[in-house]
């Protein structure tokens, strides 16, 4: 698992750099490398943390 993905916890905000149109998402769970995220524009998505490196969003007001 990507080192950053391993530290993701419920409530944290993330972005999938491969799918920027999904917007910012909130981590719902991170169990065994399977990360469930609820994205604003895409809805709930289960991500394989080994394959997809997520970016942590520290300041939701500072979006690209």
HUGI-V701782 format. One record per run of one state. SS is the DSSP state (helix for helix, strand for strand, loop for the rest). FROM is the first residue (numbers start at 1). TO is the last residue. If there is no record, write none. Layout:
ss=SS from=FROM to=TO
ss=SS from=FROM to=TO
This chain:
ss=loop from=1 to=2
ss=helix from=3 to=6
ss=loop from=7 to=12
ss=strand from=13 to=16
ss=helix from=17 to=22
ss=loop from=23 to=24
ss=strand from=25 to=31
ss=loop from=32 to=33
ss=strand from=34 to=39
ss=loop from=40 to=42
ss=strand from=43 to=48
ss=loop from=49 to=53
ss=strand from=54 to=56
ss=loop from=57 to=64
